[in-house]
Amino acid sequence: MKRNWNTPLVTGTVILTLTGLLSRFIGFFYRIFLSNAFGAEGMGIYQLIAPVLALSFALTASGIQTAISKYVASETSTHDYHTSFRTLWAGFLMAMALSLACALGIYLYADGIAVAYLMERRTAPLLRIIALSIPMATVHSCINGYFYGIRRTAIPAFSQLAEQVFRVGSVYLIYYFFRQHDMQPTISFAVAGLVIGESASMIVSVVAILARAHHVFPARDRRLPGAPALSSYRRICGRLLQLAVPLSANRLVLNLLQSIEAIYIPNKLMAYGLNNADALGVYGVLTGMSLPLILFPSAITNSISVLLLPIVSEADASGNTGAVKRAIVTSIRCCLLLGFGCTALFLLLGRPAGRLLFHSELAGSFILTLSFICPFMYIASTLGSILNGLGKTAQTFLYSVVSLLLRLLFVFIAIPRYGIKGYLWGMLASQMLQTLLCTVSALHISHRSQMR
């Protein structure tokens, strides 16, 4: 059993990690390009639309993607390929209906969202552009959920890489075209790149799932979406919704809290004494320059987290407590090693990196402070995925909410008094709290499994 557990995890992790690192490598230098081309204030405006994208994904696809992955994993383990494709089809139809409604709502009410929610009127045209990307993101998210379930990680990895390459490449081309014709490019071109990247990822995913269907089913049997009775789809939809609804609700609450945090950081920086441009600039340096560098190594832990959910879920369902224990202990060890190594690296090179890459002393200062988050962030993300795989979604949701509320407390109380340093302290405190809660819960489950 040990070999069966390790082989897909290691292989999948290697694939996702390599493509994730390559994608982040491209994205990292893309951030440098954006910061130099549009400045700190432009990056701040660009980062403000992220909460809307996160909320739309939470509402439309996040829970359904996880549900597809979980049920497809169990169905394909018994070679029930027809049901696995019906699961994908049912989840896709539900997610697409939600995404179209969400995209239409954002497009029509972009001005109101920009003023009332984001508190920055200049984000309205950007919101209309990103609305076009939401249905595309839903398509490849559902298909990726299927491939994660069957442990074919090469397809999601390649679609992620295609999204990054086309997004970055298109923005570069648009930017230099405008510069050569003496026209002033704006940050909206970066948002247009998001749409182009999502369309490329969608095309890769659709081609891959069609090829998969062609490979699995004989020609006479490729009419599967319409073949079963309507009652069969109702049963599948009900099962998907039973898991997806609480997951989506949890994700929606978390993203809503994160959105409040992101929106009020510039607002509270103005309460500290900065003007609007400077507040957006500091926010842009933090979220568009320093944090991406800190998050760069998390491509490894993110890859492990994505794959652990179906693997741990399957091991738990089969009563393989040894595999669950190994997942918990190995994850803690690896994340500690990676985290402390990254902390040392950022402490040593953080300030020079800020000057060299972003031409910003402030970015270097943020990197130094944020370096202490690395071990806690990596452990919390990986153990959270294990707990979700064990069905402890309510616990992980509660831990995330508690840590976010602590961070929001620092946003509203510490930033007006201490500036952005108050927020950095809050990030460290909340990450330490979440890691402690996840670790205690995971070790308790491990100990309880050992006693059986």
C-alpha positions as CSV (number, residue, x, y, z in Angstrom):
1,M,0.0,0.0,0.0
2,K,2.9,2.3,0.6
3,R,4.1,2.1,-2.9
4,N,0.6,2.8,-4.3
5,W,0.3,5.9,-2.2
6,N,3.7,7.3,-2.9
7,T,3.9,6.7,-6.7
8,P,1.1,9.0,-7.8
9,L,1.9,11.6,-5.2
10,V,5.6,11.8,-6.1
11,T,5.0,11.7,-9.9
12,G,2.1,14.2,-9.8
13,T,4.0,16.5,-7.4
14,V,7.0,16.5,-9.7
15,I,4.9,17.4,-12.7
16,L,2.9,20.1,-11.0
17,T,5.9,21.5,-9.2
18,L,8.1,21.8,-12.3
19,T,5.3,23.5,-14.3
20,G,4.3,25.5,-11.3
21,L,7.8,26.8,-10.8
22,L,8.2,27.6,-14.5
23,S,4.8,29.3,-14.4
24,R,5.8,31.3,-11.3
25,F,9.2,32.1,-12.8
26,I,7.4,33.6,-15.8
27,G,4.9,35.3,-13.6
28,F,7.5,36.7,-11.3
29,F,9.4,38.5,-14.1
30,Y,6.0,39.5,-15.5
31,R,5.3,41.3,-12.2
32,I,8.6,43.1,-12.5
33,F,7.7,44.2,-16.0
34,L,4.3,45.4,-14.8
35,S,5.7,47.3,-11.8
36,N,8.3,49.1,-14.0
37,A,5.7,49.8,-16.8
38,F,2.8,51.0,-14.7
39,G,4.3,52.0,-11.4
40,A,3.3,51.1,-7.8
41,E,0.0,52.9,-8.0
42,G,-0.9,51.1,-11.2
43,M,-0.1,47.8,-9.5
44,G,-2.3,48.8,-6.6
45,I,-5.2,49.4,-8.9
46,Y,-4.5,46.1,-10.7
47,Q,-4.4,44.2,-7.4
48,L,-7.7,45.7,-6.2
49,I,-9.7,43.6,-8.8
50,A,-8.3,40.4,-7.4
51,P,-11.0,40.1,-4.7
52,V,-13.7,40.2,-7.4
53,L,-12.1,37.4,-9.3
54,A,-11.6,35.4,-6.1
55,L,-15.3,35.8,-5.1
56,S,-16.5,34.9,-8.6
57,F,-14.4,31.7,-8.6
58,A,-15.6,30.8,-5.1
59,L,-19.2,31.2,-6.2
60,T,-19.0,29.5,-9.6
61,A,-16.4,26.7,-9.7
62,S,-14.3,26.1,-6.6
63,G,-16.6,23.8,-4.7
64,I,-17.7,22.0,-7.9
65,Q,-14.1,21.4,-9.0
66,T,-13.3,19.8,-5.7
67,A,-16.4,17.7,-5.8
68,I,-15.7,16.5,-9.3
69,S,-12.2,15.6,-8.3
70,K,-13.3,13.6,-5.3
71,Y,-16.1,11.6,-7.0
72,V,-14.2,11.0,-10.2
73,A,-11.3,9.6,-8.1
74,S,-13.6,7.0,-6.5
75,E,-15.4,6.2,-9.8
76,T,-12.3,5.6,-11.9
77,S,-10.8,3.5,-9.1
78,T,-13.5,1.0,-10.0
79,H,-13.1,1.6,-13.7
80,D,-16.6,3.2,-13.9
81,Y,-15.6,5.7,-16.7
82,H,-19.1,6.4,-17.8
83,T,-20.2,7.7,-14.4
84,S,-17.0,9.7,-14.1
85,F,-17.7,11.5,-17.3
86,R,-21.3,12.1,-16.3
87,T,-20.0,13.5,-13.0
88,L,-17.9,15.9,-15.0
89,W,-20.7,16.8,-17.4
90,A,-23.2,17.5,-14.6
91,G,-20.7,19.6,-12.6
92,F,-19.8,21.5,-15.7
93,L,-23.4,22.4,-16.5
94,M,-24.1,23.7,-13.0
95,A,-20.9,25.7,-12.8
96,M,-21.3,27.2,-16.3
97,A,-24.8,28.4,-15.4
98,L,-23.5,30.1,-12.4
99,S,-20.5,31.6,-14.2
100,L,-22.5,33.1,-17.0
101,A,-24.8,34.8,-14.5
102,C,-21.9,36.0,-12.4
103,A,-20.1,37.4,-15.5
104,L,-23.2,39.2,-16.7
105,G,-23.7,40.7,-13.2
106,I,-20.2,42.0,-13.0
107,Y,-20.3,43.5,-16.5
108,L,-23.6,45.3,-16.0
109,Y,-22.9,46.6,-12.5
110,A,-19.1,47.3,-12.8
111,D,-19.5,51.0,-11.9
112,G,-21.4,50.2,-8.7
113,I,-19.0,47.5,-7.7
114,A,-16.0,49.8,-8.3
115,V,-17.4,52.6,-6.2
116,A,-19.4,50.9,-3.5
117,Y,-17.3,47.7,-3.0
118,L,-13.7,48.4,-4.2
119,M,-13.9,52.1,-3.3
120,E,-11.9,53.0,-6.4
121,R,-13.8,54.2,-9.5
122,R,-10.8,53.5,-11.8
123,T,-11.4,49.7,-11.4
124,A,-14.7,49.8,-13.3
125,P,-13.3,49.3,-16.8
126,L,-11.1,46.6,-15.5
127,L,-14.0,44.7,-14.0
128,R,-15.8,44.7,-17.4
129,I,-12.8,43.1,-18.9
130,I,-12.3,40.4,-16.3
131,A,-16.0,39.5,-16.5
132,L,-15.3,37.9,-19.9
133,S,-12.7,35.5,-18.3
134,I,-15.1,34.0,-15.7
135,P,-16.9,31.4,-18.0
136,M,-13.5,30.4,-19.5
137,A,-12.0,29.9,-16.1
138,T,-15.0,27.7,-15.1
139,V,-14.5,25.4,-18.2
140,H,-10.9,24.6,-17.4
141,S,-11.5,24.4,-13.7
142,C,-14.1,21.7,-14.0
143,I,-12.0,19.7,-16.5
144,N,-8.9,20.1,-14.3
145,G,-11.0,18.7,-11.5
146,Y,-11.6,15.6,-13.6
147,F,-7.9,15.1,-14.4
148,Y,-6.9,15.7,-10.8
149,G,-9.4,12.9,-9.8
150,I,-7.8,10.4,-12.2
151,R,-4.3,11.7,-11.2
152,R,-3.3,12.8,-14.7
153,T,-1.7,16.0,-13.5
154,A,0.1,16.7,-16.8
155,I,-3.1,18.2,-18.3
156,P,-3.8,20.8,-15.5
157,A,-0.1,21.6,-15.4
158,F,0.1,22.2,-19.1
159,S,-3.1,24.3,-19.1
160,Q,-1.7,26.4,-16.3
161,L,1.5,26.9,-18.2
162,A,-0.4,27.8,-21.4
163,E,-2.4,30.3,-19.5
164,Q,0.7,32.0,-18.1
165,V,2.6,32.0,-21.4
166,F,-0.3,33.5,-23.4
167,R,-1.2,36.0,-20.7
168,V,2.3,37.3,-20.4
169,G,3.1,37.1,-24.1
170,S,0.0,39.0,-25.1
171,V,0.6,41.8,-22.7
172,Y,4.2,42.2,-23.8
173,L,3.1,42.4,-27.4
174,I,0.3,44.9,-26.7
175,Y,2.6,47.1,-24.6
176,Y,5.4,47.3,-27.1
177,F,3.0,47.8,-30.0
178,F,1.6,50.9,-28.2
179,R,5.0,52.2,-27.2
180,Q,6.3,51.9,-30.8
181,H,3.3,53.9,-32.0
182,D,3.8,56.6,-29.3
183,M,0.6,55.6,-27.4
184,Q,0.4,55.4,-23.7
185,P,-0.4,51.9,-22.5
186,T,-2.6,51.5,-19.4
187,I,-3.0,48.8,-16.7
188,S,-6.2,47.6,-18.5
189,F,-3.8,45.8,-21.0
190,A,-2.7,43.6,-18.1
191,V,-6.3,42.7,-17.4
192,A,-6.9,41.9,-21.1
193,G,-4.0,39.5,-20.8
194,L,-5.9,37.6,-18.1
195,V,-8.8,37.0,-20.6
196,I,-6.4,35.8,-23.3
197,G,-4.6,33.5,-20.9
198,E,-7.9,32.0,-19.6
199,S,-9.0,31.4,-23.2
200,A,-5.7,29.5,-24.0
201,S,-6.1,27.4,-20.8
202,M,-9.7,26.6,-21.7
203,I,-8.7,25.5,-25.2
204,V,-6.0,23.2,-23.9
205,S,-8.4,21.6,-21.3
206,V,-11.2,21.1,-23.9
207,V,-8.9,19.4,-26.4
208,A,-7.5,17.2,-23.6
209,I,-10.9,16.0,-22.3
210,L,-12.1,15.3,-25.9
211,A,-9.0,13.2,-26.4
212,R,-9.6,11.4,-23.1
213,A,-13.2,10.6,-24.2
214,H,-11.9,9.3,-27.6
215,H,-9.3,7.1,-25.8
216,V,-11.6,5.6,-23.1
217,F,-14.8,5.0,-25.1
218,P,-15.3,3.1,-28.3
219,A,-16.9,5.0,-31.2
220,R,-20.3,3.5,-30.7
221,D,-20.3,4.6,-27.0
222,R,-19.3,8.3,-27.4
223,R,-22.8,9.6,-27.0
224,L,-22.5,9.3,-23.2
225,P,-23.7,12.8,-22.1
226,G,-27.2,12.2,-23.3
227,A,-27.3,8.5,-22.8
228,P,-28.4,8.0,-19.2
229,A,-31.8,8.9,-17.9
230,L,-32.5,12.3,-16.5
231,S,-32.9,10.7,-13.0
232,S,-29.3,9.6,-13.2
233,Y,-28.1,13.2,-13.7
234,R,-30.4,14.4,-10.9
235,R,-28.7,11.9,-8.6
236,I,-25.2,12.9,-9.7
237,C,-26.0,16.6,-9.4
238,G,-27.5,16.1,-5.9
239,R,-24.3,14.2,-4.8
240,L,-22.1,16.9,-6.3
241,L,-24.0,19.7,-4.6
242,Q,-24.0,18.0,-1.3
243,L,-20.2,18.4,-1.2
244,A,-19.9,21.5,-3.4
245,V,-22.3,23.8,-1.6
246,P,-20.7,23.8,1.8
247,L,-17.2,24.0,0.1
248,S,-18.4,26.9,-2.0
249,A,-20.1,28.6,0.9
250,N,-16.9,28.3,3.0
251,R,-14.8,29.6,0.1
252,L,-17.2,32.4,-0.4
253,V,-17.0,33.5,3.2
254,L,-13.2,33.3,3.3
255,N,-12.9,35.3,0.0
256,L,-15.3,37.8,1.3
257,L,-13.2,38.3,4.4
258,Q,-10.1,38.5,2.2
259,S,-11.8,41.0,0.0
260,I,-12.6,43.2,3.0
261,E,-9.0,43.0,4.0
262,A,-7.7,43.9,0.5
263,I,-10.1,46.8,0.0
264,Y,-9.5,48.3,3.4
265,I,-5.7,48.2,3.5
266,P,-5.4,51.3,1.2
267,N,-8.3,52.9,3.1
268,K,-6.6,52.5,6.5
269,L,-3.3,53.6,5.1
270,M,-5.0,56.9,4.3
271,A,-6.2,57.0,7.9
272,Y,-2.6,56.6,8.9
273,G,-1.8,59.7,6.9
274,L,-1.0,58.7,3.4
275,N,-2.7,60.2,0.4
276,N,-4.7,58.0,-2.1
277,A,-1.8,57.6,-4.6
278,D,0.7,56.7,-1.9
279,A,-1.7,54.3,-0.2
280,L,-2.3,52.5,-3.5
281,G,1.5,52.5,-4.1
282,V,2.3,50.9,-0.8
283,Y,-0.5,48.3,-1.4
284,G,0.9,47.7,-4.9
285,V,4.4,47.2,-3.6
286,L,3.3,44.7,-1.0
287,T,0.8,42.6,-3.0
288,G,2.3,43.0,-6.5
289,M,6.0,42.9,-5.7
290,S,7.0,41.5,-2.3
291,L,4.3,38.8,-1.8
292,P,4.8,37.2,-5.2
293,L,8.5,36.6,-4.3
294,I,7.6,35.2,-0.9
295,L,5.0,32.9,-2.5
296,F,7.3,31.7,-5.3
297,P,8.4,28.5,-3.4
298,S,4.9,27.6,-2.5
299,A,4.5,26.0,-6.0
300,I,5.9,22.9,-4.3
301,T,3.5,22.9,-1.4
302,N,0.5,23.9,-3.6
303,S,1.3,20.9,-5.9
304,I,1.3,18.5,-2.9
305,S,-1.9,20.0,-1.5
306,V,-3.8,19.6,-4.8
307,L,-2.9,15.9,-5.0
308,L,-3.2,15.1,-1.3
309,L,-7.0,15.6,-1.2
310,P,-8.1,12.7,-3.4
311,I,-5.2,10.5,-2.3
312,V,-5.9,11.0,1.5
313,S,-9.7,10.7,0.8
314,E,-9.2,7.4,-0.9
315,A,-6.8,6.1,1.8
316,D,-9.3,7.1,4.5
317,A,-12.2,5.5,2.8
318,S,-10.3,2.2,2.5
319,G,-9.2,2.3,6.1
320,N,-5.5,2.8,5.3
321,T,-4.6,4.7,8.4
322,G,-0.9,4.1,7.8
323,A,-1.1,6.2,4.6
324,V,-2.9,9.0,6.4
325,K,-0.3,9.1,9.1
326,R,2.5,9.1,6.6
327,A,0.9,11.9,4.7
328,I,0.6,14.1,7.9
329,V,4.1,13.4,9.3
330,T,5.9,13.7,5.9
331,S,4.1,16.9,5.1
332,I,5.1,18.6,8.3
333,R,8.7,17.5,7.9
334,C,9.0,18.6,4.3
335,C,7.2,21.9,4.9
336,L,9.4,22.8,7.9
337,L,12.5,22.1,5.9
338,L,11.3,24.1,2.9
339,G,10.0,26.9,5.1
340,F,13.1,27.5,7.2
341,G,15.3,27.3,4.1
342,C,13.2,30.0,2.4
343,T,13.2,32.1,5.5
344,A,17.0,32.0,5.6
345,L,17.3,32.8,1.9
346,F,14.9,35.8,2.1
347,L,16.6,37.2,5.2
348,L,19.9,37.0,3.4
349,L,18.8,38.3,0.0
350,G,15.5,40.1,0.6
351,R,16.7,43.6,0.7
352,P,19.1,43.3,-2.3
353,A,16.3,41.5,-4.3
354,G,13.9,44.4,-3.7
355,R,16.4,46.9,-5.0
356,L,17.6,44.8,-7.9
357,L,14.3,43.4,-9.2
358,F,11.8,46.2,-8.3
359,H,14.1,49.2,-7.8
360,S,12.3,49.6,-4.4
361,E,13.7,49.8,-0.9
362,L,10.2,49.3,0.4
363,A,9.8,46.0,-1.4
364,G,13.0,44.7,0.2
365,S,11.9,45.8,3.6
366,F,8.6,43.9,3.1
367,I,10.4,40.8,2.0
368,L,12.5,40.7,5.1
369,T,9.5,40.9,7.4
370,L,7.4,38.5,5.4
371,S,10.2,35.9,5.3
372,F,9.2,34.6,8.8
373,I,5.8,33.6,7.4
374,C,7.2,30.9,5.1
375,P,7.3,27.8,7.5
376,F,3.8,28.5,8.9
377,M,2.3,29.2,5.5
378,Y,3.6,26.1,3.9
379,I,2.5,23.8,6.8
380,A,-1.0,25.3,7.0
381,S,-1.8,24.9,3.3
382,T,-0.6,21.3,3.1
383,L,-2.2,20.2,6.4
384,G,-5.4,22.0,5.4
385,S,-5.6,19.8,2.2
386,I,-5.1,16.7,4.3
387,L,-7.9,17.7,6.7
388,N,-10.2,18.4,3.8
389,G,-9.4,14.9,2.3
390,L,-10.3,13.4,5.7
391,G,-13.7,15.2,5.6
392,K,-12.8,17.8,8.2
393,T,-13.8,20.7,5.9
394,A,-15.7,22.4,8.8
395,Q,-12.6,22.5,10.9
396,T,-10.3,23.9,8.2
397,F,-13.0,26.5,7.4
398,L,-13.2,27.5,11.0
399,Y,-9.4,27.7,11.3
400,S,-9.2,29.9,8.2
401,V,-12.0,32.2,9.4
402,V,-10.4,32.7,12.9
403,S,-7.0,33.5,11.3
404,L,-8.6,35.9,8.9
405,L,-10.6,37.7,11.6
406,L,-7.3,38.1,13.5
407,R,-5.7,39.7,10.4
408,L,-8.7,42.0,9.9
409,L,-8.3,43.1,13.5
410,F,-4.8,44.3,12.7
411,V,-6.1,46.0,9.5
412,F,-8.6,48.1,11.3
413,I,-6.7,48.7,14.5
414,A,-2.9,48.4,13.8
415,I,-2.6,50.0,10.3
416,P,-4.1,53.4,11.3
417,R,-1.6,53.6,14.2
418,Y,1.5,51.9,12.8
419,G,1.0,52.0,9.1
420,I,1.7,48.9,6.9
421,K,4.0,47.4,9.5
422,G,0.8,46.8,11.6
423,Y,-0.6,44.7,8.8
424,L,2.7,42.7,8.4
425,W,2.5,41.9,12.1
426,G,-1.0,40.7,11.6
427,M,-0.1,38.5,8.7
428,L,2.5,36.7,10.8
429,A,0.3,36.4,13.9
430,S,-2.7,35.0,11.9
431,Q,-0.5,32.5,9.9
432,M,1.1,31.2,13.2
433,L,-2.4,30.7,14.7
434,Q,-3.7,28.9,11.6
435,T,-0.7,26.6,11.5
436,L,-1.0,25.8,15.2
437,L,-4.7,24.9,14.8
438,C,-4.1,22.7,11.7
439,T,-1.1,20.9,13.2
440,V,-2.8,20.1,16.5
441,S,-5.9,18.8,14.6
442,A,-3.8,16.7,12.2
443,L,-1.6,15.2,14.9
444,H,-4.7,14.4,17.0
445,I,-6.2,12.5,14.0
446,S,-2.9,10.7,13.4
447,H,-2.7,9.6,17.0
448,R,-6.3,8.5,17.1
449,S,-5.7,6.4,13.9
450,Q,-2.7,4.8,15.5
451,M,-4.6,3.8,18.6
452,R,-7.2,1.9,16.5
